[in-house]
């Protein structure tokens, strides 16, 4: 996923459904940034079910772009469960 090429309509530069700001100030806003973040997770984290789901959903979105919102929300959920998400949920404003 390190290359920038289209995968069924998505590329590394494709925007997530909404940006995710981490507690360290990092912003994950694109598919490639999400993929890089997930690839760098330590194995002990990747084995947790919420990370497994986030990885699976991103892979599904790469095959079928209609899953991008679900992939973004799965990543958001995993980040919340690990205490890594700094920004509020976009749904909090509703």
C-alpha positions as a LaTeX table, in Angstrom:
\begin{tabular}{lrrr}
\hline
Residue & $x$ (\AA) & $y$ (\AA) & $z$ (\AA) \\
\hline
Unk1 & 0.00 & 0.00 & 0.00 \\
Unk2 & 3.03 & 2.27 & 0.04 \\
Unk3 & 2.63 & 3.05 & $-3.67$ \\
Unk4 & 0.14 & 5.61 & $-4.86$ \\
Unk5 & $-2.11$ & 3.75 & $-7.27$ \\
Unk6 & $-5.84$ & 3.42 & $-7.71$ \\
Unk7 & $-7.49$ & 0.41 & $-6.12$ \\
Unk8 & $-11.07$ & 0.19 & $-7.37$ \\
Unk9 & $-11.46$ & 3.93 & $-7.14$ \\
Unk10 & $-9.37$ & 4.55 & $-4.02$ \\
Unk11 & $-5.73$ & 5.56 & $-3.82$ \\
Unk12 & $-3.38$ & 6.40 & $-0.99$ \\
Unk13 & $-4.39$ & 10.04 & $-1.45$ \\
Unk14 & $-8.12$ & 9.31 & $-1.17$ \\
Unk15 & $-9.60$ & 11.11 & 1.82 \\
Unk16 & $-11.10$ & 9.20 & 4.71 \\
Unk17 & $-14.73$ & 10.02 & 5.49 \\
Unk18 & $-13.46$ & 12.40 & 8.17 \\
Unk19 & $-9.99$ & 13.18 & 9.58 \\
Unk20 & $-8.84$ & 11.62 & 12.84 \\
Unk21 & $-6.56$ & 13.59 & 15.16 \\
Unk22 & $-4.39$ & 11.58 & 17.51 \\
Unk23 & $-3.34$ & 12.63 & 21.00 \\
Unk24 & 0.20 & 13.23 & 19.70 \\
Unk25 & $-1.16$ & 15.77 & 17.17 \\
Unk26 & $-0.89$ & 13.48 & 14.14 \\
Unk27 & $-3.81$ & 13.75 & 11.75 \\
Unk28 & $-4.88$ & 10.71 & 9.76 \\
Unk29 & $-6.91$ & 12.06 & 6.85 \\
Unk30 & $-6.09$ & 9.83 & 3.87 \\
Unk31 & $-6.24$ & 6.13 & 3.07 \\
Unk32 & $-2.45$ & 5.91 & 2.75 \\
Unk33 & $-1.95$ & 7.57 & 6.14 \\
Unk34 & $-4.37$ & 5.10 & 7.72 \\
Unk35 & $-2.62$ & 2.16 & 6.04 \\
Unk36 & 0.80 & 3.37 & 7.20 \\
Unk37 & $-0.47$ & 3.88 & 10.75 \\
Unk38 & $-2.00$ & 0.40 & 10.87 \\
Unk39 & 1.11 & $-1.20$ & 9.37 \\
Unk40 & 3.27 & 0.38 & 12.09 \\
Unk41 & 1.12 & $-0.89$ & 14.98 \\
Unk42 & 3.01 & $-3.23$ & 17.29 \\
Unk43 & 1.95 & $-6.86$ & 16.91 \\
Unk44 & 0.49 & $-6.97$ & 20.43 \\
Unk45 & $-1.94$ & $-4.20$ & 19.43 \\
Unk46 & $-2.72$ & $-5.64$ & 15.99 \\
Unk47 & $-3.90$ & $-8.85$ & 17.66 \\
Unk48 & $-6.65$ & $-7.00$ & 19.55 \\
Unk49 & $-10.07$ & $-7.44$ & 17.95 \\
Unk50 & $-10.74$ & $-3.72$ & 17.42 \\
Unk51 & $-7.51$ & $-3.34$ & 15.42 \\
Unk52 & $-8.20$ & $-6.52$ & 13.48 \\
Unk53 & $-11.60$ & $-5.10$ & 12.52 \\
Unk54 & $-10.11$ & $-1.72$ & 11.55 \\
Unk55 & $-7.52$ & $-3.42$ & 9.33 \\
Unk56 & $-10.14$ & $-5.68$ & 7.75 \\
Unk57 & $-12.48$ & $-2.76$ & 7.06 \\
Unk58 & $-9.70$ & $-0.73$ & 5.41 \\
Unk59 & $-8.88$ & $-3.71$ & 3.22 \\
Unk60 & $-12.58$ & $-4.03$ & 2.35 \\
Unk61 & $-12.71$ & $-0.33$ & 1.43 \\
Unk62 & $-9.76$ & $-0.79$ & $-0.91$ \\
Unk63 & $-11.74$ & $-3.50$ & $-2.72$ \\
Unk64 & $-15.09$ & $-1.72$ & $-2.48$ \\
Unk65 & $-14.97$ & 2.06 & $-1.88$ \\
Unk66 & $-18.50$ & 2.12 & $-0.42$ \\
Unk67 & $-16.93$ & 0.67 & 2.76 \\
Unk68 & $-14.76$ & 3.75 & 3.30 \\
Unk69 & $-17.08$ & 5.30 & 5.91 \\
Unk70 & $-17.23$ & 2.00 & 7.81 \\
Unk71 & $-13.44$ & 1.72 & 7.62 \\
Unk72 & $-13.02$ & 5.26 & 8.95 \\
Unk73 & $-15.44$ & 4.60 & 11.80 \\
Unk74 & $-13.70$ & 1.30 & 12.64 \\
Unk75 & $-10.35$ & 3.07 & 12.82 \\
Unk76 & $-11.92$ & 5.79 & 14.96 \\
Unk77 & $-13.34$ & 3.16 & 17.33 \\
Unk78 & $-9.99$ & 1.40 & 17.68 \\
Unk79 & $-8.27$ & 4.72 & 18.38 \\
Unk80 & $-10.87$ & 5.59 & 21.05 \\
Unk81 & $-10.50$ & 2.19 & 22.72 \\
Unk82 & $-6.72$ & 2.68 & 22.91 \\
Unk83 & $-7.01$ & 6.27 & 24.20 \\
Unk84 & $-5.23$ & 7.56 & 21.10 \\
Unk85 & $-7.97$ & 9.79 & 19.63 \\
Unk86 & $-7.74$ & 13.48 & 20.52 \\
Unk87 & $-10.51$ & 14.91 & 18.38 \\
Unk88 & $-14.16$ & 14.47 & 19.20 \\
Unk89 & $-16.35$ & 12.26 & 17.08 \\
Unk90 & $-17.87$ & 14.12 & 14.12 \\
Unk91 & $-21.23$ & 12.90 & 15.44 \\
Unk92 & $-20.74$ & 14.78 & 18.74 \\
Unk93 & $-21.83$ & 18.03 & 17.10 \\
Unk94 & $-25.28$ & 16.63 & 16.23 \\
\hline
\end{tabular}
